[in-house]
Amino acid sequence: MDMTGKVVMVTGASRGIGAAAAKRFAAAGAKVALVARSADAVADVAGEIGRDQAVAIPCDISRYWEVDQTVQNCIEAFGRLDVLVNNAGVIEPIAHLAEADPEAWGQVIDINLKGVFHGMRAALPPMIAQGSGTILTIGSGAAHGPVEAWSHYCASKAGALMLTRMADKENREAGIRALSLSPGTVATQMQKEIKASGVNPISRLDWSDHIPPEWVAEALLWMCGPDADDYLGDEISLRDPGIRSKVGVA
Ligand SMILES: NC(=O)c1ccc[n+]([C@@H]2O[C@H](COP(=O)([O-])OP(=O)(O)OC[C@H]3O[C@@H](n4cnc5c(N)ncnc54)[C@H](OP(=O)(O)O)[C@@H]3O)[C@@H](O)[C@H]2O)c1
């Protein structure tokens, strides 16, 4: 998949899946805008990719005005925006519904759900104006079933999946490709936090059960190509052996 001439913005690119995705898209020839709250960490990843191909933009995706400015900065830096990867997300604080702190619960919704809306809201107008664009959102099996002590996470991922469906419903005819990727469990900081909680069966998985973030990055790249068009407006599961084989990570 050659991404030469394409511009990709990845949220949550300071580590984990987002950092791997930014590196993979850059290796495929794209210019990449890396977004996260930690200015130093995201600048380090952009620095590894190289100044001619990557720009780091510190931004908290829970604030719309920051996301809107970030999209503008990306377009100023590279002239366009072809792919938005809505990847940034959090799992903490893990807590049972009856004990969850309402403020902290709402902050997870602000990041995992509203952050996805903010990305779509800011990226869609320039993509529609150029007649093309791909919006990939990292989903989760948690969108489809309850997981103990994850009410914030499950609710936010279920809502984010509906946002992908909405983005497709309203904008496919304008040339917008919107898809969600449910990666399965991935060896990142988020899984360390889940393991430390010790609360549900996912926290008791062996570390070797998790796939590397590079597999998710490979799937995201594949989703930018026409082979993924069968899944527009839908969710792709990287647990599916057929998908793994199409992506080339089986
Ligand atoms: N790991 C898994 O097993 C798994 C499974 C299914 C789905 N996912 C999803 O995959 C995505 C990436 O997770 P990961 O596993 O790579 O986790 P991770 O290593 O914890 O990385 C999360 C990233 O999101 C960024 N982030 C968090 N809040 C943000 C905010 N308000 N604004 C901007 N950036 C923010 C973090 O950077 P800063 O802290 O610097 O902002 C970091 O770069 C998430 O949406 C997660 O729900 C993960």
The ligand as an ORCA input file, in Angstrom:
! r2SCAN-3c Opt
* xyz 0 1
  N      -4.562     -2.198     24.060
  C      -5.659     -2.920     23.811
  O      -5.749     -4.119     24.162
  C      -6.820     -2.294     23.097
  C      -7.895     -3.128     22.725
  C      -8.986     -2.575     22.048
  C      -8.984     -1.224     21.752
  N      -7.925     -0.435     22.131
  C      -7.987      0.988     21.818
  O      -6.824      1.360     21.101
  C      -6.591      2.747     21.283
  C      -5.125      2.981     21.629
  O      -4.853      2.346     22.857
  P      -3.423      1.759     23.276
  O      -3.650      0.361     23.647
  O      -2.400      2.114     22.279
  O      -3.217      2.573     24.644
  P      -2.053      3.479     25.209
  O      -0.721      2.864     24.967
  O      -2.458      3.790     26.605
  O      -2.111      4.808     24.315
  C      -3.184      5.711     24.407
  C      -2.826      6.950     23.612
  O      -3.921      7.879     23.685
  C      -3.421      9.162     24.039
  N      -4.457      9.922     24.725
  C      -5.161      9.570     25.825
  N      -6.009     10.551     26.159
  C      -5.851     11.548     25.244
  C      -6.440     12.825     25.058
  N      -7.369     13.294     25.905
  N      -6.043     13.574     24.009
  C      -5.091     13.131     23.156
  N      -4.485     11.924     23.279
  C      -4.866     11.153     24.320
  C      -2.199      8.847     24.894
  O      -1.272      9.915     24.917
  P      -1.224     11.059     26.057
  O      -1.454     10.381     27.374
  O       0.119     11.641     25.856
  O      -2.319     12.018     25.693
  C      -1.602      7.673     24.141
  O      -0.828      8.142     23.053
  C      -7.583      3.215     22.332
  O      -8.698      3.810     21.711
  C      -8.019      1.918     22.998
  O      -9.291      2.018     23.587
  C      -6.846     -0.939     22.786
*
